[in-house]
Amino acid sequence: MSTPPATTTELLDSIQQVELTSQVIMKITRHCGHELEKQLDPHVNGVLLGLINENKHVLEVTHCFPLMNSDTDEGMEINREYMLEMERSLRQVNIDYQQVGFYQSTYLNTHCDRNFLDSVFDYLEEMNEAVALIYDPLKTKLGNLSVRAFKLSSTAFKLYKEDKDFTADVLRDNSLTFENLFQEIPVIVKNSSMTNVLLCELDQQQDNTSFYTLPTSSYLEKSMQLLLGGLDEINQDLQKINMYQRSM
C-alpha cells in the first residue's frame, strides 16, 4: 500500500534546519556590496537553489544567483526569463538547479511588511519547502554574520490561502501576532574540509586587534533614521486618533 504524499502544511513543519555553503554566503554579500557602491539604500534579492534532505529534515542551499530590483511588468518579465535561462545553464553543468527560496537584504529587521509576506507565500505555493533568507549588511559590518531564515507558520499559510485580507479582526480571531506570523529556522554554514583548512591558515595570519576598530557610524546612522521614521509614524497615528475623537 503506497504512502500518501505529504501536504504543504506537513512539508512546512518538516524543515527543521537550513544549511548554507560558504559560496552562497559570499555571493550574497558580494551582490549586496556591489549594490551598496551604486546607491545609498540598496535592497537586493535573488534566488536560492539546492535540495531538501528528507531524512535529516534539512534544506541544503548550495547555489544562488541575483535578480534585478524592479516592480514593473517589464522588469518582472526579464527576471522570469533570466531565471529560466539560469536553470537551464546550471542543469547542463550538473549543478543543483531546484529553487528552494529567495534571499533578500534588509536593515535592522525591517523586512516584515506586506511585500515580504506576499513573496514568501508565492514561493511556498510553487515549491512547498521554500524559505526566505534575510541578510543584514549593517550587522555583518560589525563583525557578526547576520543571516536568518524564515518561513510562514502553518496557521498563517492556511489563513493566507483562504483569505488574503489580513485585517485586525482576522488576525485576532486566529491568534496571529508578529511573534508567530513567521517561523524562524536555524541556519548553519557548512564548509568543505579544504575550506576549513584555508580558514584555519587565514586565522593564524590575521591580526585579531583589527576587530576592535570596526566602523559603527553607518550602523548608528541607519538606526537613528529608522527610529526617527518610527516616531513620525506614531505621531501621525496620534494626530489621526485626536481628529477622530474630536469628530465624535
N, C-alpha and C positions, 0 to 999 in steps of 0.2 A: 504493500500500500504506500503510495507516494506521499511525501510530506507537503502540505500546502505552502505556497510561497508566503514569505513574510510581508506583513503590511507595512505601510510607510511609518506608522507610529512605532512598530516594533523595530524597524531599522533605525529610527531616530534614537531610540533608547539603547540600541546595541553598541553604538560607538562610544567608547569609554576613554579613548586617548588618541591624540594626533601626533604623528612622528614626522618631523621635517628633516630634510637633509641640509647640510651647511650650504650647499649650492643654491637651494631655494632661498635661504636667508640672504645670501649675498646678492642674488638677483633682485630681490625686493628692495633691499637697502640701496642698491645702485640705481634702480629705477626712481626711487624717491629722491635720491641725491641729485640726479640729473634734472629732475623737475624743479628742485629747490634752487638750482642755479638759474632757471629761466624766470621764475615768478616767486613772489613773496610767500604765498599761502597755497601750496600745492596739495591736492588730494588725489593721489594716484590710485589706480585699481588695475587688476589683472586677473588672469585665470590660473587656478591651481590644477595640476594634473597628478595622477597617481593611481593607487588601488586600495582596496579595503581587505584587510586580513580578518576574515570572519571568525577564525579560530581564536585569535587573540583579541578580537573586538577593537582593532586598531586601524585607523585611517592613515595610510602612508602617503605622504606628499613628496614626490620625487622630482617634480619639474614644475615650472611656471613660465608664463610669458605676459608681458604688459599689454594693456589696451589703451585706446585713445580716450581722453576725457571729453565726452560730448553728449549732450542731451537732445540733439537734433535728430530727425529721422535719417538724414544722410550719414551722420556720424555713427549712429547705431547700425546702419546697414553695412558701413565699412568695417565695423568691429565684427559683425557676424561673418562676413566674407573672410576676414583675416583669421578668425578662429577656425573656420573650416579648412583653410589652407594650411595653418599650422598643424592641425590634427593629421592631415594627410601627409605632411612632410615628416612629422615625428613617427608616424606609423611605418614609413618607408625605411627609417634608420633604426627601427626596433627600440623606440623609447616609449615609455608609458604615455599614452595619449588620452586616457579616460579622464574626463573632467570630474573633479571631486569638490569643487567650490570656487571661491574667489578670494582675493586679498584686497585690502583697502588701507590706505594710510589715514591717520586721524591725529588730532592734537588733544591730549589730556581727556580721553574718553568722551569726545564729543560726537561719536559716530551713531549714537542711538537716536535716530529720527525715523520718519516715515519712509524715506527713500531706502534706508538701510533695511527696514523691515520688509519692504516690497521685494528688494533684491534677494534677501535670504529665502523668502517664500518661493520666488520664481525658480531659484536654483533647486530647492527641495522638491518642487513639483516635477522637475525634469530628471533629477539624479538621486533623490531619496537620501543618500548618505552625505550630501554636500554640507560643507561648513564654511563659515566666514572667518577669514584670518585678518586680524586687526594689528597693524604695525604703527607704533608711535615713535616718530623720529626725534622728538624733543627729549623724551625719557631715555631713548637709546643714546643720545648725545651725552648724557650724564654718566655713561659708563655701564648701564644695565640694559641689556637687550629687552625690549618691550614688544612681545609678540603674543597675542591672545587669540584663542579660537572660540567661536560662538556658534550655536545653532538654536533654532526655535524650540521652545518647550513643546511637549506633546499637546498640552491644553491650548497654547497659543496657535499652534499649527491647525488644530481641529477647528478652532473658532475662526481663524482667518479663512479657512477653506469654506466654511458655511456662510460667513458674513464678514465682508472686508471693512465694514463701518465700525471702527473702534471708538465707540462713544464711552463716556464716563460710566453710564449705567451698565453697558455690556461688560466692561472691564470689572466693575464691582460685582456683578452677578456671577462672573466666572472666577472671582478671587485672583485676578491678574494684576500685578504691580510691576514696577521697574525691576524688582528683585527676581521675579520668576517668569518674566516675558521671554527672556533669553536664558539659555543654559550654557555656562562656560565649560569647555572641555580642556583637560590638562594637555599642555604642549611639551614635547620632548624633542630636542635637536639631536639627531643621530648622525655620527660621522663614521667614515670608514677607518680601518686600522692605520692606513697611511696618513690620513688627515690628522689623526690623534698624535702620531709621531711628529708631524710637522708642527702642530700646536705646542707640543712639549719643547721642541727646539726653539720656537719663537718666544716662548715664555721665559726661557733661560737667558735669552739675549735682550729682553725688553727691560727698560728702566721703570720699575714699579712706582717710583716717585712721581711720574707724569700724571698718574690718576688723581693726584691731589690738586692739580691745576687745571682741571677741566672747566671750560667756559659754561656759565649758567645764565648769562644775560638773556639769551634768546628764550630760555625756558621760563624765566621770571617775567619777561615781557609778554609772552603769549598767555601766561597765567593771569596777568593783570588785565589783558584785553578781554579774556573770557569772563572774568569776574565783573568788569565794567559792563559788558554786554548783558550778563545776567541781571545786574542791578537795574539796568534800563528796562528790561522786560518786566521785572517786578514792579517798577514804578509805573509803567503803562497799565499793568493789570490793576494796580491800586486806584489809578485815576478812573478806569472804567467802572470799578466797583462803586466809587464815590458818586459818579454820574448816575449810575443805576439806582443807588439809594435815594438820591435827590429826586429822581423822577417818580419814585413810588409814592 
